[in-house]
Amino acid sequence: MASKIVTSVVRIVFLVIFFLFLFYPDKLHIRFDYPDYPRSDNWFVRLAKLAFWFLLIIEILRIFYYGVVKAKAKGILANLVTITIPLIVTLIFLEIIFMYVPQSHEGVLSKASQIWWEKYWKPVNSLGYHDKEVEGNKTEKTTILVIGDSFAAGHGLEDVKDRFSNMLEEKFGHDKTQVYNLGVSGADTRDEAKRLQEFPVKPDVIVLQYFPNDIEKVAREKGVELSGAEPYADISGLSASIVRRFYLPNFIYWQLPHTGFSTFEKFVQTAYTDTTVLNAHLRDMSQMIAYRDSTKAKMYAVFVPFLFQLDKSAVYTKPVEDYLRKNGVTVVTLTDGIARIPEKERVVGKNDGHSSAPINKLIADRLYDVMKNR
């Protein structure tokens, strides 16, 4: 029996090396590189982790069997081991389960959100957009380009059919209209203008999805600081390492409140009332207007507010709305419609404040009603 325990211990030593390779690759100066890294959690890497945990369980139970059960060990140590081993195995099984539990999250901060991204962020076309492949200009069809950030891209929606751009194409008819979605998570107005200019298909219609944080990057450039804790800043040492690297503790961590919306709200308010920041932001917006003029496309702008701060959002973004209207852009507002939707139904999930399917339907309906008569 002693020899069997020794062989298990030897195998566990080799598993420790496997463990470091899988869970602490940075300590070994190793980097896993795969499509959409680090936003997506690779299925094959998780499969390797699954194999590690099962091998570890086998060796733990083997040592327990030969060292305690078959040896008929008694005493405090044997009793302690008898209690501890089932707890360890249970935790390992829970860790395995949460390796396959997806949950969308703003900023793809959690491990569950990386699983979500790998599972649901499809399709992705050859240009990198979360959309169908580009077919090119077809004269018999009206081409609509939807530009925006993660709200346009459909972050948090498990099916692109629930996204407003897809609903809009459905409403107008696939035989008459082609709608391309150029939404990218984290994009600001400057990025969006550049992507419009580089897109290979020229539009008949441009739809700009605008969110109050679109001013964030230019505000930072102009020295407006966003205070507040970074992710995982409230933990340190061993606990931080465990939470960052393992699925079960990471999932538990992100079910607890860690955000400071009031801090971000103050940042946005400062940005829109600072004329230096606002003027720079409007200059970026003018590039989009210039592109519209060069293509002779019609342009619409849909303003998605902070979904739980409707009135304040309208106040913040009013200068941008006024600028767009002044330049011939049809502005579509949503505040009254969103107010009729219960708060819990406005967002895609507990940890993700992006627009839910009902909000996307509202956007599609409003856009269609405005556009069909034009």
Solvent accessible surface area in square Angstrom, and as a share of the most:
residue,aa,sasa,rsa
1,M,102,0.46
2,A,74,0.57
3,S,77,0.50
4,K,79,0.34
5,I,48,0.24
6,V,89,0.51
7,T,60,0.35
8,S,0,0.00
9,V,71,0.41
10,V,74,0.43
11,R,100,0.36
12,I,41,0.21
13,V,84,0.48
14,F,134,0.56
15,L,15,0.07
16,V,74,0.43
17,I,104,0.53
18,F,61,0.26
19,F,48,0.20
20,L,68,0.34
21,F,79,0.33
22,L,7,0.03
23,F,6,0.02
24,Y,33,0.13
25,P,21,0.13
26,D,74,0.38
27,K,129,0.55
28,L,76,0.38
29,H,178,0.79
30,I,61,0.31
31,R,164,0.60
32,F,45,0.19
33,D,108,0.56
34,Y,43,0.16
35,P,119,0.75
36,D,52,0.27
37,Y,80,0.31
38,P,82,0.51
39,R,99,0.36
40,S,8,0.05
41,D,9,0.05
42,N,31,0.16
43,W,113,0.40
44,F,143,0.60
45,V,25,0.14
46,R,5,0.02
47,L,74,0.37
48,A,31,0.24
49,K,15,0.06
50,L,37,0.18
51,A,48,0.37
52,F,5,0.02
53,W,23,0.08
54,F,88,0.37
55,L,83,0.41
56,L,29,0.14
57,I,10,0.05
58,I,96,0.49
59,E,12,0.05
60,I,25,0.12
61,L,78,0.39
62,R,62,0.23
63,I,48,0.24
64,F,37,0.16
65,Y,99,0.38
66,Y,35,0.13
67,G,25,0.24
68,V,23,0.13
69,V,76,0.44
70,K,106,0.45
71,A,47,0.36
72,K,163,0.69
73,A,43,0.33
74,K,183,0.78
75,G,40,0.38
76,I,154,0.78
77,L,132,0.66
78,A,8,0.06
79,N,92,0.47
80,L,104,0.52
81,V,43,0.24
82,T,62,0.36
83,I,112,0.57
84,T,50,0.29
85,I,24,0.12
86,P,70,0.44
87,L,108,0.54
88,I,65,0.33
89,V,18,0.10
90,T,72,0.42
91,L,101,0.50
92,I,12,0.06
93,F,87,0.36
94,L,63,0.31
95,E,10,0.05
96,I,17,0.09
97,I,97,0.49
98,F,44,0.18
99,M,0,0.00
100,Y,82,0.31
101,V,43,0.25
102,P,40,0.25
103,Q,40,0.18
104,S,10,0.07
105,H,11,0.05
106,E,81,0.37
107,G,60,0.58
108,V,19,0.11
109,L,68,0.34
110,S,1,0.01
111,K,28,0.12
112,A,6,0.04
113,S,2,0.01
114,Q,37,0.17
115,I,4,0.02
116,W,7,0.03
117,W,5,0.02
118,E,47,0.21
119,K,106,0.45
120,Y,45,0.17
121,W,22,0.08
122,K,124,0.52
123,P,63,0.40
124,V,75,0.43
125,N,11,0.06
126,S,96,0.62
127,L,87,0.43
128,G,51,0.49
129,Y,21,0.08
130,H,6,0.03
131,D,8,0.04
132,K,69,0.29
133,E,94,0.42
134,V,39,0.22
135,E,98,0.44
136,G,23,0.22
137,N,90,0.46
138,K,73,0.31
139,T,143,0.83
140,E,127,0.57
141,K,44,0.19
142,T,56,0.33
143,T,1,0.01
144,I,3,0.01
145,L,0,0.00
146,V,0,0.00
147,I,0,0.00
148,G,0,0.00
149,D,6,0.03
150,S,12,0.08
151,F,17,0.07
152,A,0,0.00
153,A,1,0.00
154,G,4,0.04
155,H,6,0.03
156,G,7,0.07
157,L,13,0.06
158,E,106,0.48
159,D,64,0.33
160,V,30,0.17
161,K,153,0.65
162,D,51,0.26
163,R,2,0.01
164,F,0,0.00
165,S,3,0.02
166,N,43,0.22
167,M,33,0.15
168,L,0,0.00
169,E,16,0.07
170,E,113,0.51
171,K,81,0.34
172,F,49,0.20
173,G,18,0.18
174,H,96,0.43
175,D,103,0.53
176,K,133,0.56
177,T,6,0.04
178,Q,5,0.02
179,V,5,0.03
180,Y,2,0.01
181,N,4,0.02
182,L,0,0.00
183,G,4,0.04
184,V,51,0.29
185,S,39,0.25
186,G,53,0.51
187,A,9,0.07
188,D,9,0.05
189,T,2,0.01
190,R,91,0.33
191,D,47,0.24
192,E,0,0.00
193,A,0,0.00
194,K,118,0.50
195,R,34,0.12
196,L,0,0.00
197,Q,87,0.38
198,E,109,0.49
199,F,7,0.03
200,P,85,0.53
201,V,1,0.01
202,K,99,0.42
203,P,6,0.04
204,D,71,0.37
205,V,14,0.08
206,I,0,0.00
207,V,0,0.00
208,L,1,0.00
209,Q,0,0.00
210,Y,1,0.00
211,F,17,0.07
212,P,2,0.01
213,N,49,0.25
214,D,2,0.01
215,I,0,0.00
216,E,36,0.16
217,K,90,0.38
218,V,2,0.01
219,A,0,0.00
220,R,113,0.41
221,E,107,0.48
222,K,93,0.39
223,G,49,0.47
224,V,19,0.11
225,E,143,0.64
226,L,54,0.27
227,S,80,0.52
228,G,59,0.56
229,A,83,0.64
230,E,128,0.58
231,P,48,0.30
232,Y,24,0.09
233,A,64,0.49
234,D,89,0.46
235,I,43,0.22
236,S,86,0.56
237,G,60,0.57
238,L,134,0.67
239,S,56,0.36
240,A,13,0.10
241,S,26,0.17
242,I,66,0.33
243,V,18,0.10
244,R,123,0.45
245,R,48,0.18
246,F,23,0.10
247,Y,4,0.02
248,L,22,0.11
249,P,34,0.21
250,N,0,0.00
251,F,38,0.16
252,I,95,0.48
253,Y,15,0.06
254,W,12,0.04
255,Q,44,0.20
256,L,101,0.50
257,P,128,0.81
258,H,56,0.25
259,T,126,0.73
260,G,44,0.43
261,F,82,0.34
262,S,83,0.54
263,T,43,0.25
264,F,39,0.16
265,E,24,0.11
266,K,144,0.61
267,F,7,0.03
268,V,0,0.00
269,Q,91,0.40
270,T,58,0.34
271,A,0,0.00
272,Y,7,0.03
273,T,103,0.60
274,D,49,0.25
275,T,94,0.55
276,T,79,0.46
277,V,1,0.00
278,L,23,0.11
279,N,75,0.38
280,A,7,0.05
281,H,2,0.01
282,L,29,0.15
283,R,142,0.52
284,D,9,0.05
285,M,0,0.00
286,S,43,0.28
287,Q,75,0.33
288,M,0,0.00
289,I,12,0.06
290,A,59,0.45
291,Y,15,0.06
292,R,29,0.11
293,D,79,0.41
294,S,83,0.53
295,T,35,0.20
296,K,182,0.77
297,A,9,0.07
298,K,106,0.45
299,M,6,0.03
300,Y,4,0.02
301,A,0,0.00
302,V,0,0.00
303,F,13,0.05
304,V,2,0.01
305,P,8,0.05
306,F,10,0.04
307,L,10,0.05
308,F,101,0.42
309,Q,50,0.22
310,L,21,0.10
311,D,109,0.56
312,K,99,0.42
313,S,2,0.01
314,A,44,0.34
315,V,106,0.61
316,Y,17,0.06
317,T,5,0.03
318,K,115,0.49
319,P,44,0.28
320,V,0,0.00
321,E,18,0.08
322,D,63,0.33
323,Y,47,0.18
324,L,0,0.00
325,R,117,0.43
326,K,177,0.75
327,N,45,0.23
328,G,58,0.56
329,V,5,0.03
330,T,34,0.19
331,V,20,0.12
332,V,7,0.04
333,T,56,0.33
334,L,1,0.00
335,T,39,0.23
336,D,76,0.39
337,G,5,0.05
338,I,0,0.00
339,A,59,0.46
340,R,174,0.63
341,I,27,0.13
342,P,78,0.49
343,E,98,0.44
344,K,188,0.80
345,E,91,0.41
346,R,19,0.07
347,V,23,0.13
348,V,40,0.23
349,G,28,0.27
350,K,149,0.63
351,N,27,0.14
352,D,1,0.01
353,G,24,0.23
354,H,15,0.07
355,S,5,0.03
356,S,8,0.05
357,A,33,0.26
358,P,58,0.37
359,I,0,0.00
360,N,1,0.01
361,K,111,0.47
362,L,27,0.13
363,I,3,0.01
364,A,0,0.00
365,D,38,0.20
366,R,53,0.19
367,L,0,0.00
368,Y,59,0.22
369,D,73,0.38
370,V,45,0.26
371,M,15,0.07
372,K,107,0.45
373,N,126,0.64
374,R,161,0.59
